[in-house]
Amino acid sequence: MNKLDRRLCAAPMMDYTDRHCRFFLRLLSPSALLYTEMITAPAIVRGNAERLLAFDPAEHPVALQLGGSDPRELAIAARRGEECGYDEINLNCGCPSDRVQSGRFGACLMAEPQLVADCVTAMREAVKVPVTVKCRIGIDPMPPNCVDEYEFLTGFVSKVAATGCDVFVIHARRAVLKGLSPKENREIPPLRYDVARRLRADFPHLTFVLNGGLRSAEVVRDQLEFFDGVMIGREAYQNPYLLALLHQSLVDPDWLLPSREQIIERYVPYVRERLAEGHRLRTMVRHVQGLYAGLPNVRSWRRFLSEQAAQPAANADLLMEALRIVRAA
Ligand SMILES: Cc1cc2nc3c(=O)[nH]c(=O)nc-3n(C[C@H](O)[C@H](O)[C@H](O)COP(=O)(O)O)c2cc1C
């Protein structure tokens, strides 16, 4: 089953794309597919799944990204996600952090395509929503029995696709499994859109979403000629208004572009409701810091928000006050 509109996706980002962030991003694009941060299957199976999986109905379409490598646990976690209403379950095969590798999941799973296939099979048997995979174009070092990097990639995709999984998000860089921090792993290995494109051409029956380094409407428009969708990570967080511009130019030209002020005005009632439930103001305000990125008043906006959100008496009115400050600036 593959009926979600994947043209525009917001990437899973640990410690960033929490439910508040996703609600905010939804105000910037009515239909972008929003991904949760990676949540590990053991955390869902053994932890407080209700709290970990909670989200606002306005976030739809929203995909739950899971981390794990135990098919049984992943199946249980996927089912919990589906029961909570997630529209897709995605398996993380792209994160290279040491912590993730020590749990034997993330990018190091690319070296074990049969295990990934077993995980995906178990997840697909547990849910009706699409089960998708996010991976890199390769890993470094490659497993000892592999010589050709592209063959390694096609071997991985073929094996996983044979389970019936037909959607792959490709972060178009190799993951270096030793010696680079996760941050360096998002910057140092070169971007190879050409490799992702070759993959796209070699598997015409599969859906490919391109990820990595997409930062402008022009580049996104160019790449959408080749791919079924794009996934935007850092730029969607640091400059979220790009999502609104992309939504209008790529998805719905008739959509009335909301102003930044309107977006904040729509976020405020959400913030009030969550504050009443006991969520902390700072955890919600931090996500709007990038809204004025690239504009002359961005500094006053950021400074006011970060200083004021820390005040014990601060509440959602702070956001309206911040709007007054940027208007004056
Ligand atoms: C702070 C941060 C946290 C991330 N956490 C995850 C994660 O939980 N799962 C995942 O698959 N990728 C994660 N990523 C990688 C992004 O999803 C994306 O693949 C990467 O940033 C490249 O896209 P970009 O250049 O558009 O940012 C994270 C990236 C950042 C910057």
The ligand as a MOL file (V3000), in Angstrom:
LIG
                    3D

  0  0  0     0  0            999 V3000
M  V30 BEGIN CTAB
M  V30 COUNTS 31 33 0 0 0
M  V30 BEGIN ATOM
M  V30 1 C 19.8540 16.6670 14.7490 0
M  V30 2 C 19.5840 15.5720 13.7740 0
M  V30 3 C 18.9710 14.4080 14.2130 0
M  V30 4 C 18.7190 13.3670 13.3050 0
M  V30 5 N 18.0460 12.2610 13.7280 0
M  V30 6 C 17.6880 11.2990 12.8250 0
M  V30 7 C 16.8440 10.2250 13.1940 0
M  V30 8 O 16.3560 10.1230 14.3310 0
M  V30 9 N 16.5690 9.2910 12.2420 0
M  V30 10 C 17.0570 9.3750 10.9620 0
M  V30 11 O 16.7830 8.5190 10.1230 0
M  V30 12 N 17.8350 10.4050 10.5840 0
M  V30 13 C 18.1320 11.3680 11.4800 0
M  V30 14 N 18.8460 12.4570 11.0680 0
M  V30 15 C 19.2550 12.5560 9.6620 0
M  V30 16 C 18.1950 13.3160 8.8610 0
M  V30 17 O 16.9690 12.6400 8.8590 0
M  V30 18 C 18.6730 13.5070 7.4100 0
M  V30 19 O 18.8440 12.2370 6.8320 0
M  V30 20 C 19.9940 14.2630 7.3170 0
M  V30 21 O 20.0100 15.3850 8.1730 0
M  V30 22 C 20.2540 14.7190 5.8820 0
M  V30 23 O 19.2220 15.5610 5.4290 0
M  V30 24 P 19.4040 17.1650 5.4030 0
M  V30 25 O 20.6690 17.4650 4.6800 0
M  V30 26 O 18.1820 17.6680 4.6950 0
M  V30 27 O 19.4730 17.6130 6.8210 0
M  V30 28 C 19.1020 13.4980 11.9560 0
M  V30 29 C 19.7120 14.6780 11.5210 0
M  V30 30 C 19.9350 15.7220 12.4100 0
M  V30 31 C 20.5540 17.0050 11.9240 0
M  V30 END ATOM
M  V30 BEGIN BOND
M  V30 1 1 1 2
M  V30 2 1 2 3
M  V30 3 2 2 30
M  V30 4 2 3 4
M  V30 5 1 4 5
M  V30 6 1 4 28
M  V30 7 2 5 6
M  V30 8 1 6 7
M  V30 9 1 6 13
M  V30 10 2 7 8
M  V30 11 1 7 9
M  V30 12 1 9 10
M  V30 13 2 10 11
M  V30 14 1 10 12
M  V30 15 2 12 13
M  V30 16 1 13 14
M  V30 17 1 14 15
M  V30 18 1 14 28
M  V30 19 1 15 16
M  V30 20 1 16 17
M  V30 21 1 16 18
M  V30 22 1 18 19
M  V30 23 1 18 20
M  V30 24 1 20 21
M  V30 25 1 20 22
M  V30 26 1 22 23
M  V30 27 1 23 24
M  V30 28 2 24 25
M  V30 29 1 24 26
M  V30 30 1 24 27
M  V30 31 2 28 29
M  V30 32 1 29 30
M  V30 33 1 30 31
M  V30 END BOND
M  V30 END CTAB
M  END
